[in-house]
Amino acid sequence: MIDVTQFGYFKVLGKGVLPQNQPMVVKAKLVSKTAEKKIKEAGGAVVLTA
């Protein structure tokens, strides 16, 4: 699980590229629709925090 808030980030954007063979769980306060789509297409999941 990658908790982006631990690194000082609060929103995940979908500008980057994810490896297709490595699903991951991303934990953040805000996630763009593009980022959520890319994470789920790679086999991962998104966890939203308060």
Buried (B, 14 or more C-beta within 10 A) or exposed (E): EBEBEEEEEEEBEBEEEBEEEEBBEBBBEEBBEEBBEBBEEBEBEBEEEE
